[in-house]
């Protein structure tokens, strides 16, 4: 998959994750889950790679913030 396509996939996953966090009803969450499953089924390998990269980036950011917080206290 091309880099541009991977960036588009990353943006879509982030957008869906945000919508899921903001969802207030089970119906909204179900709609997001359905869209996420559709996205995954289009290219499961690319979806998994992008999702793993997002998880790693988030974990790294959390670790950095945690270390910075410990330093400042």
PyMOL commands that set and color helices and strands:
alter all, ss='L'
color gray80, all
select helices_A, chain A and resi 3-22+26-42+44-72
alter helices_A, ss='H'
color red, helices_A
deselect
rebuild
show_as cartoon
